[in-house]
Amino acid sequence: MSTSTEWQLAHEAAERYETILVPAILGPFARALVDWSNLHPGETVVDVGCGTGTAARYAAERVGPAGRVIGVDINAGMIGVAGSIPPSPESAPVEWYENSAYQLFLDDNAAGVALCAQTLQFLADRGQALSEMYRVLQPAGRVAVSLWCAIEENPYFQVLLEAVARHVGPDTAAGLGTAFGLTSAEEIQTLMAGAHFQNIVTTVMQLDLALPELAAFVPRHISATPMSAGYVAAGAAAQQAVVDEIVVQLAEYQTGQGVQIPFRSHLAMAVK
């Protein structure tokens, strides 16, 4: 069964994405990107490919009530969930829009900062998306993006992809594989330079994340991704084989309190 390689999720799956993946993995990396972007009170921020809004909400806390934050995503399910989460009273208001990264509705020079958290790798025309971010930024505005390092540097994802491919099928695993479609720092820098950004800086962020007990977490994780339909259709024996393989392969990361696994992501920032 083929799966979405652009992570288009219906509303219920987007809700699971927010309640399962964001607290465990995506939220800590969204916060790391926002921290690295060095936001200032009162700035206007656009979060391109905002998903359920994790980075946008962190950004709203940083720029405060005098700031403005705009979350943009092409996925209606993601935007619906993002808009359903009440904002913090100490944050900037966040505006949510179902909109393409290739044609942002914003005027030229409208924002001081553009964020793009774990989204660029899913886009067919990455250069066009970066050019749109460039267009909407004010002079000397900055862009900050995050993209996973190679899957071999992310053992949880690597073992998950291999187990799903082996026991369910490579088509089902394809959606997760796409998350690792842009893992070269040099290629990221070239893309940003091609969109006319300057002063490009990249770094690698490693976070050692304490995940819930894997036997329970893995099926929940899959349920919040495009792999869910294929995993369910494979039947109970294949599902259990996936979980068992992951638990065995990641046994070295067990601690007295659970499991702690390293995750590595590129962070890149540049100036208009």
Secondary structure per residue as TSV (DSSP state, phi and psi in degrees):
chain	resnum	aa	ss	phi	psi
A	1	M	-	360.0	126.3
A	2	S	-	-78.0	152.9
A	3	T	-	-126.3	160.7
A	4	S	-	-64.7	129.8
A	5	T	S	-96.9	4.9
A	6	E	S	-114.2	8.0
A	7	W	-	57.5	47.4
A	8	Q	-	-84.0	113.8
A	9	L	-	-116.7	137.2
A	10	A	-	-70.6	170.7
A	11	H	H	-58.1	-45.5
A	12	E	H	-64.3	-40.9
A	13	A	H	-66.4	-36.6
A	14	A	H	-64.8	-36.1
A	15	E	H	-63.9	-41.9
A	16	R	H	-65.3	-39.0
A	17	Y	I	-54.8	-45.9
A	18	E	I	-68.8	-38.7
A	19	T	I	-88.3	-19.7
A	20	I	I	-108.0	-56.4
A	21	L	I	-79.2	-36.4
A	22	V	I	-63.5	-51.2
A	23	P	I	-62.5	-37.3
A	24	A	I	-80.3	-42.4
A	25	I	I	-131.8	-54.5
A	26	L	I	-73.7	-34.7
A	27	G	H	-61.0	-49.8
A	28	P	H	-58.2	-36.5
A	29	F	H	-75.7	-33.0
A	30	A	H	-63.8	-41.8
A	31	R	H	-64.1	-39.2
A	32	A	H	-62.2	-41.2
A	33	L	H	-64.2	-44.7
A	34	V	H	-63.4	-43.2
A	35	D	H	-59.8	-43.0
A	36	W	H	-68.4	-27.3
A	37	S	H	-75.5	-10.2
A	38	N	T	56.7	55.7
A	39	L	-	-69.3	151.1
A	40	H	-	-118.4	149.7
A	41	P	T	-54.9	137.0
A	42	G	T	89.6	-6.2
A	43	E	-	-72.5	157.3
A	44	T	E	-101.8	126.8
A	45	V	E	-124.5	135.9
A	46	V	E	-115.9	128.7
A	47	D	E	-105.2	107.4
A	48	V	E	-92.3	123.8
A	49	G	T	72.7	50.0
A	50	C	-	-73.5	-13.3
A	51	G	T	59.2	-132.5
A	52	T	T	-85.4	8.5
A	53	G	S	95.3	16.8
A	54	T	H	-60.9	-54.1
A	55	A	H	-64.5	-38.3
A	56	A	H	-61.1	-41.6
A	57	R	H	-68.8	-38.7
A	58	Y	H	-63.4	-41.8
A	59	A	H	-61.6	-39.0
A	60	A	H	-62.5	-35.2
A	61	E	H	-64.5	-39.3
A	62	R	H	-72.2	-41.5
A	63	V	H	-82.3	-17.2
A	64	G	-	73.4	179.4
A	65	P	T	-59.4	-24.3
A	66	A	T	-80.7	-10.0
A	67	G	S	-90.8	-176.6
A	68	R	E	-142.1	134.7
A	69	V	E	-129.6	135.2
A	70	I	E	-124.1	123.1
A	71	G	E	-104.9	129.5
A	72	V	E	-126.9	130.3
A	73	D	E	-153.3	144.5
A	74	I	S	-77.7	-15.9
A	75	N	-	-90.0	113.4
A	76	A	H	-61.7	-37.4
A	77	G	H	-62.5	-43.6
A	78	M	H	-63.2	-47.3
A	79	I	H	-63.7	-37.0
A	80	G	H	-61.1	-43.6
A	81	V	H	-67.5	-43.2
A	82	A	H	-55.5	-45.4
A	83	G	H	-72.5	-14.4
A	84	S	H	-86.2	-9.4
A	85	I	S	-91.1	120.8
A	86	P	-	-62.5	138.7
A	87	P	-	-75.1	157.7
A	88	S	-	-72.7	140.8
A	89	P	T	-65.4	-19.4
A	90	E	T	-94.2	6.9
A	91	S	S	-102.4	165.0
A	92	A	-	-67.2	151.1
A	93	P	-	-65.5	145.6
A	94	V	E	-113.7	130.1
A	95	E	E	-101.5	132.1
A	96	W	E	-113.0	132.0
A	97	Y	E	-135.7	134.1
A	98	E	E	-84.1	105.2
A	99	N	-	-155.8	150.7
A	100	S	-	-78.5	143.9
A	101	A	T	-68.1	-17.7
A	102	Y	T	-85.5	-19.4
A	103	Q	S	-141.7	75.4
A	104	L	-	-65.9	140.0
A	105	F	-	-76.0	-8.0
A	106	L	S	-71.8	151.4
A	107	D	-	-71.4	163.4
A	108	D	T	-57.1	144.5
A	109	N	T	58.8	34.4
A	110	A	-	-90.0	-21.7
A	111	A	E	-128.3	152.7
A	112	G	E	-88.7	-27.0
A	113	V	E	-142.1	138.6
A	114	A	E	-116.8	128.5
A	115	L	E	-108.5	148.0
A	116	C	E	-148.7	97.0
A	117	A	E	-99.0	109.7
A	118	Q	S	51.5	47.3
A	119	T	-	-127.3	-37.4
A	120	L	G	-57.2	-34.9
A	121	Q	G	-66.0	-20.9
A	122	F	G	-86.2	-10.0
A	123	L	-	-89.6	136.7
A	124	A	S	-69.2	-35.7
A	125	D	-	-118.2	81.2
A	126	R	H	-65.9	-36.7
A	127	G	H	-62.4	-41.2
A	128	Q	H	-64.8	-40.5
A	129	A	H	-63.0	-43.7
A	130	L	H	-66.4	-36.5
A	131	S	H	-64.3	-36.5
A	132	E	H	-66.3	-40.6
A	133	M	H	-61.3	-41.3
A	134	Y	H	-60.1	-45.0
A	135	R	H	-60.2	-42.8
A	136	V	H	-82.6	-8.0
A	137	L	E	-82.1	146.2
A	138	Q	E	-70.1	159.3
A	139	P	E	-53.6	133.5
A	140	A	E	70.1	8.3
A	141	G	E	-68.1	164.9
A	142	R	E	-130.5	153.1
A	143	V	E	-116.2	141.2
A	144	A	E	-133.3	125.4
A	145	V	E	-127.7	154.0
A	146	S	E	-127.2	142.3
A	147	L	E	-147.8	137.4
A	148	W	E	-58.7	143.7
A	149	C	-	-68.6	174.9
A	150	A	-	-51.8	146.8
A	151	I	G	-60.4	-28.5
A	152	E	G	-64.4	-19.0
A	153	E	G	-93.7	1.6
A	154	N	-	-127.5	81.1
A	155	P	H	-59.8	-35.3
A	156	Y	H	-62.4	-49.3
A	157	F	H	-63.9	-39.7
A	158	Q	H	-62.8	-46.8
A	159	V	H	-66.6	-39.2
A	160	L	H	-61.7	-47.8
A	161	L	H	-61.5	-45.5
A	162	E	H	-64.4	-40.0
A	163	A	H	-68.0	-42.8
A	164	V	H	-65.1	-43.2
A	165	A	H	-61.4	-39.7
A	166	R	H	-73.5	-44.0
A	167	H	H	-99.2	-20.6
A	168	V	T	-112.2	-48.9
A	169	G	-	146.4	148.3
A	170	P	H	-64.2	-29.7
A	171	D	H	-64.5	-39.3
A	172	T	H	-67.3	-36.0
A	173	A	H	-74.9	-13.3
A	174	A	H	-60.6	-35.8
A	175	G	H	-60.9	-41.9
A	176	L	H	-68.6	-38.4
A	177	G	H	-60.2	-33.8
A	178	T	H	-63.2	-26.5
A	179	A	T	-61.8	-15.1
A	180	F	T	-114.7	33.5
A	181	G	S	-88.3	-3.2
A	182	L	-	-146.6	85.4
A	183	T	-	-119.7	5.0
A	184	S	-	-95.9	122.6
A	185	A	H	-59.5	-37.6
A	186	E	H	-64.8	-40.9
A	187	E	H	-67.6	-38.4
A	188	I	H	-61.4	-46.0
A	189	Q	H	-62.0	-40.8
A	190	T	H	-63.8	-42.0
A	191	L	H	-62.5	-43.3
A	192	M	H	-67.1	-40.7
A	193	A	H	-64.8	-36.8
A	194	G	H	-64.1	-23.8
A	195	A	T	-92.8	11.1
A	196	H	T	79.3	11.9
A	197	F	-	-73.0	152.7
A	198	Q	E	-126.2	171.4
A	199	N	E	51.0	49.5
A	200	I	E	-76.8	128.9
A	201	V	E	-127.2	133.5
A	202	T	E	-126.6	152.5
A	203	T	E	-148.5	168.9
A	204	V	E	-114.3	128.3
A	205	M	E	-107.0	123.4
A	206	Q	E	-110.6	128.7
A	207	L	E	-120.8	128.2
A	208	D	E	-92.9	104.4
A	209	L	E	-100.3	134.0
A	210	A	E	-85.1	107.7
A	211	L	E	-92.2	156.1
A	212	P	-	-61.4	166.3
A	213	E	-	-52.1	125.6
A	214	L	H	-64.3	-36.6
A	215	A	H	-59.1	-31.8
A	216	A	H	-91.2	-34.9
A	217	F	H	-72.4	-40.8
A	218	V	H	-57.4	-51.1
A	219	P	H	-60.7	-36.1
A	220	R	H	-66.6	-43.0
A	221	H	H	-56.9	-51.2
A	222	I	H	-59.5	-36.1
A	223	S	H	-64.0	-18.2
A	224	A	T	-101.7	17.4
A	225	T	S	-131.6	169.7
A	226	P	T	-65.2	-9.6
A	227	M	T	-75.5	-11.1
A	228	S	H	-57.6	-48.0
A	229	A	H	-62.7	-43.9
A	230	G	H	-66.1	-38.4
A	231	Y	H	-64.3	-46.0
A	232	V	H	-63.9	-42.7
A	233	A	H	-67.3	-22.5
A	234	A	T	-70.1	-20.9
A	235	G	-	94.9	167.4
A	236	A	H	-64.1	-39.1
A	237	A	H	-65.3	-44.5
A	238	A	H	-66.7	-39.5
A	239	Q	H	-60.4	-45.4
A	240	Q	H	-66.2	-35.8
A	241	A	H	-63.4	-38.6
A	242	V	H	-60.3	-51.0
A	243	V	H	-62.8	-46.5
A	244	D	H	-60.6	-42.8
A	245	E	H	-64.0	-42.3
A	246	I	H	-64.6	-43.4
A	247	V	H	-60.1	-43.3
A	248	V	H	-67.9	-46.9
A	249	Q	H	-65.6	-27.9
A	250	L	T	-103.9	17.3
A	251	A	G	-60.1	-29.1
A	252	E	G	-65.6	-17.6
A	253	Y	G	-94.7	4.2
A	254	Q	E	-67.8	140.8
A	255	T	E	-125.4	177.5
A	256	G	T	-64.7	-20.9
A	257	Q	T	-104.2	-3.6
A	258	G	E	148.1	-128.6
A	259	V	E	-132.7	136.9
A	260	Q	E	-130.8	119.7
A	261	I	E	-126.4	136.5
A	262	P	E	-77.6	139.3
A	263	F	E	-126.4	140.7
A	264	R	E	-129.5	134.4
A	265	S	E	-138.3	143.0
A	266	H	E	-74.6	141.6
A	267	L	E	-119.5	134.0
A	268	A	E	-133.9	137.6
A	269	M	E	-136.1	145.6
A	270	A	E	-152.1	168.0
A	271	V	E	-121.1	143.8
A	272	K	-	-74.9	360.0
